[in-house]
Amino acid sequence: GSAKEKAIQFYRSCMDTQRIESQGTQPLKDLLNQVGGWNITGVGKAKDFNETLQTLMSRYSTFPFFRVHVGPSPSDLKTNIIQIDHPEFEMPPESKFKEKNYLEVTYQRLKNSYLVLLGGPQDGPPDSFSLTLSFISNLQRVVTPLQERQQRGMLFFRTTIRELQEKAPAIDWLSCLQAVFHPMPMNLSQPIAVHDMDYIRGMSQLIEQWHKERVLHIYMILCLVGNLSPALDSRFQDARLELSKILYGRMGSRMIPDERWRKCLTDTSSFFEPVLGQMIVQEIFPQQTKKLAEQMLSEIQDALYGQLDQLEWMDEQTRQEAKVSISKLQVEIGYPAHILQTAKVNLEYQNLEINEDTFFLNVVACLKVLRENSYLKPLQHDSQDNWHVSPWTVHSYYSIRHHTVVFPAGMFRSPFFHIEFPSAVNFGAIGVFMAHELLHTFYGYVLPGGCPTCNRSALQKSVDCLVEQYESSGFKVNGTFTLLENSADTGGLAIAYQAYKNWLKKHKEKDLPKIGLSHDQLFY
């Protein structure tokens, strides 16, 4: 079937709660047996530690000890590199608990939620899980806080697989990364960017210390169950909800369970983003909307050129450089072009098998496609087509890396935009967002030392004025800390207004007589 048909089947399998409930834990039990089960007693042939780790990472997107992703190289933003960081722990660190007994809380969660639900062996050593909790706690303690890494100037450590093997020998790094990036070849010289090398060293030492225990295997199985449990029956969801109550309080945002259709839509969009993107764009973003949006942006760019001519603090050479920068800016409106290429999207999902009868196995099958899209493709070729947001989101951004501004189709909806709105409303809403993102290209000029040939005293006077304006607003705002966003906000408003005035010279404005507001009032 087509990618669209598979997405619909996936969604239906998610919505079939009756079948999910009737299947219970059996799909997960079958899967756990393939990776050695709980093996709490150590009886039976245990799978090799690194072999199990490779399986979890490559087949099930489960990263118990470290997280792998692909992102811009710290030394060259135009090329992608494999990056390694500490994992995302499901449990908050022990330091977050003040009066609660952390180990007791966690132990009850693991014992009651997973072991009982999955019918794990009850006759294992009584301290199996408490030892596992102790290991998790030790693992969290070797994480270096981001703020500390920033202060030490150690956000990234550029290395290779060979050097990583020497620094953290407990992990078979080459085999693990080969499994994640299969079939792409890997060798010991493969460049790697490590976020927290102290954590990687400490993690390796902990693994070596605990290697003889069944603790490492139990921890990996717990991570796998935690990762896949959202695809299981309501008992698992209730257990997760109960845990959230304990950890985050009854009023925590994590506490509110989504309606089933919303959860299923989220799951479907995470695995079938180009498919849903195409469906939504065809529904809400006709060509006439795209054309009007492009015309508005062109008017805003022209207004920005005019504003640059009026800046007293900017010297002539910098002014011309700024105009060239704007002229070279890549603008993406609505959606990345590839999502409308149905044949290409179908090819992406051609090997995916979806069965409406088994939601759990559908999730497992989709994890493989997600791996290819998240790891293989970005490392093989970096494309500007790969947006950081989905076409339906209400979130624009500027990419320094590609010198590109992106405005997804989701932004061109009421109340920000409508093809029948008066131009005043469109320019006063989406137009301000557009101008805001364009101004992000000039961040460097505002920063200290960012424009050595500019009139720094005149620029500083403007900066001080803006800082004072925000700090005297009556809200607790650090005007210096928020300067870059504030300058884009205020400047964006001024540029969008000027663009609107220029637009009126060429287009007839619509009136809203029943509202009783002038065009300027509608804009603001």
C-alpha positions as CSV (number, residue, x, y, z in Angstrom):
1,G,0.0,0.0,0.0
2,S,0.9,3.7,-0.2
3,A,2.5,5.6,2.6
4,K,-0.8,7.3,3.2
5,E,-2.6,4.0,3.5
6,K,0.0,2.8,6.0
7,A,-0.4,5.9,8.1
8,I,-4.1,5.5,8.2
9,Q,-3.8,1.8,9.2
10,F,-1.3,2.8,11.9
11,Y,-3.7,5.4,13.3
12,R,-6.6,2.9,13.3
13,S,-4.5,0.3,15.1
14,C,-3.8,2.9,17.8
15,M,-7.4,3.7,18.1
16,D,-8.5,0.1,18.5
17,T,-8.2,0.1,22.3
18,Q,-10.4,-3.0,22.6
19,R,-7.9,-5.1,20.7
20,I,-4.9,-3.5,22.5
21,E,-6.5,-4.4,25.9
22,S,-7.3,-8.0,24.8
23,Q,-3.7,-8.6,23.7
24,G,-2.4,-7.3,27.0
25,T,1.3,-7.8,27.7
26,Q,1.8,-10.8,25.3
27,P,3.4,-8.7,22.4
28,L,6.0,-7.2,24.8
29,K,6.6,-10.6,26.5
30,D,7.4,-12.1,23.2
31,L,9.8,-9.3,22.4
32,L,11.5,-9.5,25.8
33,N,12.2,-13.2,25.2
34,Q,14.1,-12.3,22.1
35,V,16.6,-10.1,24.1
36,G,17.1,-12.5,27.0
37,G,14.0,-11.7,29.2
38,W,14.5,-10.4,32.7
39,N,17.0,-13.1,33.6
40,I,17.0,-12.0,37.2
41,T,18.2,-15.3,38.5
42,G,21.0,-15.6,36.0
43,V,19.7,-19.0,35.1
44,G,19.9,-19.8,31.4
45,K,22.2,-18.5,28.7
46,A,22.5,-14.7,29.1
47,K,23.1,-12.7,26.0
48,D,26.3,-10.7,25.7
49,F,26.1,-7.2,27.2
50,N,27.2,-5.4,24.1
51,E,25.1,-7.6,21.9
52,T,21.9,-6.7,23.9
53,L,22.8,-3.1,23.9
54,Q,23.3,-3.1,20.1
55,T,19.9,-4.7,19.6
56,L,18.1,-2.2,21.9
57,M,19.7,0.8,20.1
58,S,19.3,-0.4,16.5
59,R,15.9,-2.1,16.6
60,Y,14.1,-0.3,19.4
61,S,15.6,3.2,19.6
62,T,16.3,2.5,23.2
63,F,19.5,4.1,24.6
64,P,20.1,3.1,28.2
65,F,23.6,4.3,28.7
66,F,24.2,7.0,26.2
67,R,22.2,8.8,23.5
68,V,23.2,8.9,19.9
69,H,22.0,11.6,17.4
70,V,23.2,13.4,14.3
71,G,23.7,17.2,14.3
72,P,25.9,20.0,13.1
73,S,29.6,19.7,13.8
74,P,30.7,22.2,16.4
75,S,33.7,23.2,14.2
76,D,31.7,23.3,10.9
77,L,28.0,24.0,11.1
78,K,27.6,23.0,7.4
79,T,28.5,19.4,8.0
80,N,26.8,16.8,10.2
81,I,28.5,14.6,12.7
82,I,27.6,11.7,15.1
83,Q,27.0,13.2,18.6
84,I,26.9,11.3,21.9
85,D,25.4,12.5,25.1
86,H,24.1,11.1,28.4
87,P,20.7,9.3,28.1
88,E,17.3,10.9,28.9
89,F,16.6,9.4,32.3
90,E,12.9,8.7,32.9
91,M,13.4,9.2,36.7
92,P,14.5,12.7,37.9
93,P,17.9,12.6,39.7
94,E,17.9,11.8,43.4
95,S,18.9,15.4,44.2
96,K,15.5,16.6,43.0
97,F,13.8,14.8,45.9
98,K,13.9,16.6,49.2
99,E,11.6,14.8,51.7
100,K,10.6,11.8,49.5
101,N,12.4,8.5,49.7
102,Y,13.7,8.3,46.2
103,L,14.7,4.6,46.2
104,E,11.5,3.5,47.8
105,V,9.4,5.5,45.3
106,T,11.3,4.2,42.4
107,Y,11.4,0.6,43.7
108,Q,7.6,0.5,44.1
109,R,7.2,1.8,40.5
110,L,9.5,-0.8,39.0
111,K,8.2,-3.6,41.2
112,N,4.5,-2.9,40.8
113,S,4.3,-1.5,37.3
114,Y,6.7,-3.6,35.3
115,L,7.5,-6.9,37.0
116,V,3.9,-7.6,38.1
117,L,2.3,-6.5,34.8
118,L,4.8,-8.5,32.8
119,G,4.7,-11.5,35.1
120,G,8.4,-11.4,35.7
121,P,10.0,-14.0,38.0
122,Q,9.2,-13.4,41.6
123,D,11.8,-15.9,42.9
124,G,14.9,-13.9,42.0
125,P,17.3,-12.4,44.5
126,P,15.2,-9.9,46.6
127,D,17.7,-7.2,46.1
128,S,17.8,-7.4,42.2
129,F,15.8,-4.3,41.7
130,S,17.1,-2.3,44.6
131,L,20.6,-2.9,43.2
132,T,19.4,-1.8,39.8
133,L,18.1,1.4,41.4
134,S,21.4,2.0,43.1
135,F,23.1,1.6,39.7
136,I,20.7,4.1,38.0
137,S,21.4,6.6,40.9
138,N,25.1,6.2,40.4
139,L,24.8,6.6,36.7
140,Q,22.9,9.9,37.1
141,R,25.5,11.2,39.5
142,V,28.3,11.1,36.9
143,V,26.4,13.5,34.6
144,T,28.1,16.9,34.4
145,P,25.4,19.6,34.6
146,L,25.1,21.7,31.5
147,Q,25.8,24.9,33.3
148,E,29.1,23.5,34.7
149,R,30.1,22.4,31.2
150,Q,29.3,25.9,29.8
151,Q,31.4,27.5,32.5
152,R,34.3,25.2,31.8
153,G,33.9,25.7,28.0
154,M,33.5,22.0,27.5
155,L,30.2,21.7,25.6
156,F,31.7,19.4,23.0
157,F,34.7,17.1,22.9
158,R,35.7,16.2,19.3
159,T,37.1,12.6,19.1
160,T,37.0,9.4,17.1
161,I,35.6,5.9,17.7
162,R,39.2,4.7,18.4
163,E,39.8,7.3,21.1
164,L,36.4,6.7,22.6
165,Q,37.2,3.0,22.9
166,E,40.4,3.9,24.8
167,K,38.6,6.3,27.2
168,A,35.5,4.2,27.8
169,P,36.4,0.6,27.1
170,A,33.3,-1.0,28.6
171,I,31.3,-0.2,25.4
172,D,32.1,-1.8,22.1
173,W,31.7,1.5,20.4
174,L,32.4,0.4,16.8
175,S,29.9,-2.4,16.9
176,C,27.2,-0.3,18.6
177,L,27.5,2.6,16.1
178,Q,27.7,0.1,13.2
179,A,24.4,-1.3,14.5
180,V,22.7,2.1,14.8
181,F,24.0,3.4,11.4
182,H,23.7,0.1,9.4
183,P,24.2,-0.3,6.5
184,M,26.5,2.7,6.4
185,P,30.1,1.7,6.9
186,M,31.9,2.8,10.1
187,N,35.5,2.6,11.0
188,L,37.7,3.5,14.0
189,S,38.6,6.9,12.5
190,Q,34.9,8.0,12.3
191,P,34.7,11.5,13.9
192,I,32.5,11.8,16.9
193,A,31.4,14.8,19.0
194,V,30.9,13.9,22.7
195,H,28.9,16.3,24.8
196,D,30.0,15.2,28.3
197,M,33.2,13.2,28.2
198,D,33.4,13.0,32.0
199,Y,30.0,11.2,32.0
200,I,31.1,8.7,29.3
201,R,34.3,7.8,31.3
202,G,32.3,7.5,34.5
203,M,29.6,5.4,32.8
204,S,32.2,3.0,31.4
205,Q,33.8,2.6,34.9
206,L,30.3,1.9,36.4
207,I,29.6,-0.8,33.8
208,E,32.9,-2.5,34.5
209,Q,32.2,-2.4,38.3
210,W,28.7,-3.9,37.9
211,H,29.4,-6.2,35.0
212,K,29.2,-9.5,37.0
213,E,25.7,-8.6,38.3
214,R,22.5,-9.1,36.4
215,V,21.9,-5.4,37.1
216,L,23.1,-4.1,33.7
217,H,20.7,-6.5,31.9
218,I,17.7,-5.6,34.2
219,Y,18.4,-1.9,33.7
220,M,18.5,-2.3,29.9
221,I,15.2,-4.3,30.0
222,L,13.6,-1.6,32.2
223,C,14.6,1.1,29.7
224,L,13.2,-1.0,26.8
225,V,9.9,-1.6,28.7
226,G,9.7,2.1,29.6
227,N,10.3,3.1,25.9
228,L,7.7,0.7,24.5
229,S,5.1,0.7,27.3
230,P,3.1,3.7,25.7
231,A,2.1,1.2,23.0
232,L,0.6,-1.3,25.5
233,D,-2.7,-1.6,27.4
234,S,-4.3,0.8,29.9
235,R,-2.6,-0.8,32.9
236,F,0.7,0.4,31.8
237,Q,-0.6,3.9,31.1
238,D,-2.2,3.9,34.6
239,A,1.1,2.9,36.1
240,R,2.9,5.7,34.3
241,L,0.2,8.1,35.5
242,E,0.6,7.0,39.0
243,L,4.4,7.5,38.8
244,S,3.9,11.0,37.5
245,K,1.7,11.8,40.5
246,I,4.4,10.7,42.8
247,L,7.3,12.4,41.0
248,Y,5.7,15.6,39.7
249,G,2.6,16.1,41.9
250,R,-1.0,15.9,41.0
251,M,-1.1,19.3,39.2
252,G,2.0,18.5,37.0
253,S,1.6,19.0,33.3
254,R,2.7,15.4,32.8
255,M,-0.3,14.3,34.7
256,I,-3.0,15.1,32.2
257,P,-3.7,12.1,30.0
258,D,-4.4,13.0,26.3
259,E,-7.6,12.0,24.7
260,R,-7.0,8.8,22.7
261,W,-7.4,10.4,19.3
262,R,-4.8,13.1,20.2
263,K,-2.3,10.5,21.4
264,C,-2.8,8.5,18.2
265,L,-2.4,11.5,16.0
266,T,0.8,12.5,17.8
267,D,2.2,8.9,17.4
268,T,1.2,8.8,13.8
269,S,2.8,12.2,13.1
270,S,6.0,11.2,14.7
271,F,6.4,8.2,12.4
272,F,4.7,9.5,9.3
273,E,5.5,13.2,9.3
274,P,5.9,13.7,5.5
275,V,2.6,11.8,4.9
276,L,0.6,13.9,7.4
277,G,2.4,17.0,6.2
278,Q,1.2,16.4,2.6
279,M,-2.4,15.7,3.8
280,I,-2.5,18.9,5.9
281,V,-0.9,21.1,3.3
282,Q,-3.4,20.0,0.7
283,E,-6.2,20.7,3.2
284,I,-5.2,24.1,4.6
285,F,-2.5,25.7,2.4
286,P,-3.7,26.3,-1.2
287,Q,-1.4,27.9,-3.7
288,Q,-3.2,31.3,-3.4
289,T,-2.3,31.4,0.3
290,K,1.3,30.6,-0.5
291,K,1.4,33.3,-3.2
292,L,0.0,36.0,-0.9
293,A,2.4,35.0,1.9
294,E,5.4,35.3,-0.6
295,Q,4.1,38.7,-1.7
296,M,3.9,39.9,1.9
297,L,7.4,38.7,2.7
298,S,8.8,40.5,-0.4
299,E,7.1,43.7,0.8
300,I,8.6,43.2,4.3
301,Q,12.1,42.6,2.8
302,D,11.8,45.9,0.9
303,A,10.7,47.7,4.1
304,L,13.8,46.3,5.8
305,Y,16.1,47.6,3.1
306,G,14.5,51.1,3.7
307,Q,15.0,50.8,7.5
308,L,18.7,49.9,7.0
309,D,19.2,53.2,5.2
310,Q,17.9,55.1,8.3
311,L,20.2,53.5,10.9
312,E,22.5,56.2,12.2
313,W,24.9,53.8,13.9
314,M,25.5,51.6,10.8
315,D,28.4,52.6,8.5
316,E,27.9,52.4,4.7
317,Q,30.0,49.3,4.2
318,T,28.1,47.3,6.8
319,R,24.8,48.6,5.4
320,Q,25.6,47.2,2.0
321,E,26.8,43.9,3.5
322,A,23.5,43.7,5.5
323,K,21.5,44.3,2.3
324,V,23.5,41.5,0.5
325,S,22.8,39.2,3.4
326,I,19.0,39.8,3.1
327,S,19.1,39.3,-0.6
328,K,20.9,36.0,-0.2
329,L,18.5,34.8,2.5
330,Q,16.7,31.6,1.6
331,V,13.0,31.7,2.4
332,E,10.8,28.6,3.0
333,I,7.1,29.1,3.2
334,G,4.5,26.4,4.0
335,Y,6.3,23.1,3.6
336,P,9.5,21.5,2.3
337,A,9.1,20.7,-1.4
338,H,9.8,16.9,-1.0
339,I,6.6,16.2,1.0
340,L,4.4,16.8,-2.1
341,Q,6.4,14.2,-4.1
342,T,4.1,11.3,-3.4
343,A,6.3,8.7,-5.2
344,K,9.4,9.7,-3.2
345,V,7.4,9.5,0.1
346,N,6.0,6.1,-0.8
347,L,9.5,4.9,-1.5
348,E,10.6,6.0,2.0
349,Y,8.0,3.6,3.5
350,Q,8.0,0.8,0.9
351,N,9.6,-1.8,3.3
352,L,7.3,-0.9,6.2
353,E,4.7,-3.5,7.0
354,I,1.6,-2.3,9.0
355,N,-1.1,-4.5,10.4
356,E,-4.2,-2.9,11.8
357,D,-4.5,-5.8,14.3
358,T,-1.2,-5.1,16.2
359,F,-0.5,-1.6,17.3
360,F,2.5,-2.7,19.5
361,L,4.3,-4.4,16.5
362,N,3.4,-1.4,14.3
363,V,5.3,0.9,16.7
364,V,8.3,-1.5,16.7
365,A,8.3,-1.7,12.9
366,C,8.1,2.2,12.6
367,L,11.1,2.6,14.9
368,K,13.2,1.2,12.1
369,V,12.0,3.8,9.7
370,L,12.5,6.5,12.3
371,R,16.1,5.2,12.8
372,E,16.8,5.6,9.1
373,N,15.3,9.1,8.9
374,S,17.0,10.3,12.2
375,Y,20.4,8.8,11.8
376,L,21.3,7.5,8.3
377,K,19.9,10.2,6.1
378,P,21.2,13.3,8.0
379,L,24.7,11.7,8.2
380,Q,24.8,10.7,4.5
381,H,23.7,14.1,3.2
382,D,22.6,17.3,4.8
383,S,19.6,18.8,3.1
384,Q,17.9,22.1,3.6
385,D,14.7,20.2,3.0
386,N,15.0,18.8,6.5
387,W,13.1,21.3,8.5
388,H,13.3,21.5,12.3
389,V,9.5,21.8,12.5
390,S,6.5,20.0,11.0
391,P,4.5,21.8,8.3
392,W,1.5,22.0,10.6
393,T,3.3,23.7,13.6
394,V,2.9,27.3,14.6
395,H,6.6,28.0,14.9
396,S,8.8,30.0,12.6
397,Y,12.6,30.0,12.9
398,Y,15.9,31.3,11.4
399,S,18.6,28.8,10.6
400,I,22.1,30.4,10.9
401,R,23.5,27.2,9.4
402,H,21.6,27.5,6.2
403,H,20.9,31.3,6.3
404,T,17.3,30.3,5.9
405,V,14.0,31.5,7.4
406,V,11.1,29.0,7.7
407,F,7.4,29.7,8.0
408,P,5.4,26.5,8.2
409,A,1.9,26.3,6.8
410,G,0.4,26.1,10.4
411,M,1.2,29.7,10.9
412,F,-1.0,30.9,8.0
413,R,-4.2,30.2,9.8
414,S,-6.6,32.5,11.8
415,P,-5.9,34.5,13.9
416,F,-2.4,35.2,12.3
417,F,-3.5,35.1,8.7
418,H,-6.4,34.6,6.3
419,I,-6.7,35.3,2.7
420,E,-9.9,37.2,3.3
421,F,-8.6,39.3,6.2
422,P,-7.8,43.0,5.7
423,S,-4.2,43.5,4.9
424,A,-3.8,45.4,8.2
425,V,-4.7,42.3,10.2
426,N,-2.3,40.0,8.2
427,F,0.6,42.5,8.4
428,G,-0.1,43.2,12.1
429,A,0.0,39.4,12.9
430,I,2.0,37.1,10.5
431,G,3.8,40.1,9.1
432,V,5.4,40.9,12.4
433,F,6.5,37.3,12.8
434,M,8.1,37.5,9.3
435,A,10.0,40.7,10.1
436,H,11.0,39.3,13.5
437,E,12.7,36.3,11.8
438,L,14.4,38.4,9.2
439,L,16.0,40.5,11.9
440,H,17.5,37.5,13.5
441,T,20.1,37.6,10.7
442,F,21.5,40.8,12.3
443,Y,22.0,39.5,15.8
444,G,25.8,39.7,15.4
445,Y,25.7,43.5,15.0
446,V,24.0,44.1,18.3
447,L,26.4,41.9,20.3
448,P,29.5,43.5,21.8
449,G,32.3,43.7,19.2
450,G,29.9,42.5,16.6
451,C,30.2,45.5,14.3
452,P,33.7,47.1,14.8
453,T,33.2,49.6,12.0
454,C,29.8,50.8,13.3
455,N,29.3,53.9,15.5
456,R,29.4,52.0,18.8
457,S,28.3,54.9,20.9
458,A,25.2,55.5,18.8
459,L,24.4,51.8,18.8
460,Q,24.9,51.5,22.6
461,K,22.6,54.4,23.1
462,S,19.8,52.6,21.1
463,V,20.6,49.4,23.0
464,D,20.4,51.1,26.4
465,C,17.1,52.7,25.4
466,L,15.6,49.3,24.5
467,V,16.9,47.7,27.7
468,E,15.4,50.5,29.8
469,Q,12.0,50.3,27.9
470,Y,11.6,46.6,28.8
471,E,12.9,46.9,32.4
472,S,10.5,49.7,33.1
473,S,7.5,47.9,31.8
474,G,6.3,46.8,35.3
475,F,7.3,43.2,34.7
476,K,10.4,41.5,36.1
477,V,12.4,41.5,32.9
478,N,16.2,41.5,32.4
479,G,16.4,43.8,29.4
480,T,20.0,42.8,28.7
481,F,19.4,39.1,28.8
482,T,16.4,39.4,26.5
483,L,17.9,42.0,24.2
484,L,18.2,40.0,21.0
485,E,14.5,38.8,21.1
486,N,13.3,42.3,22.2
487,S,15.1,44.0,19.4
488,A,13.6,41.5,16.9
489,D,10.1,42.1,18.4
490,T,10.2,45.9,18.4
491,G,12.1,46.2,15.1
492,G,9.8,43.6,13.5
493,L,6.7,45.6,14.5
494,A,8.2,48.8,13.0
495,I,9.2,47.0,9.7
496,A,5.9,45.2,9.3
497,Y,4.0,48.5,9.8
498,Q,6.1,50.2,7.2
499,A,5.6,47.3,4.8
500,Y,1.9,47.6,5.4
501,K,2.0,51.3,4.5
502,N,3.9,50.5,1.3
503,W,1.5,47.7,0.5
504,L,-1.4,50.2,0.6
505,K,0.1,52.2,-2.2
506,K,-0.4,49.3,-4.5
507,H,-3.4,47.4,-3.1
508,K,-6.9,48.4,-2.0
509,E,-7.6,47.8,1.6
510,K,-10.7,46.0,3.0
511,D,-12.8,47.6,5.6
512,L,-14.5,46.1,8.6
513,P,-17.2,48.7,9.2
514,K,-19.0,46.7,12.0
515,I,-15.9,46.6,14.1
516,G,-15.5,50.4,14.0
517,L,-11.6,50.3,14.0
518,S,-9.3,52.2,11.7
519,H,-6.8,50.4,9.5
520,D,-4.0,51.3,11.9
521,Q,-6.0,50.1,14.9
522,L,-6.6,46.8,13.1
523,F,-2.8,46.5,12.5
524,Y,-2.0,46.9,16.1
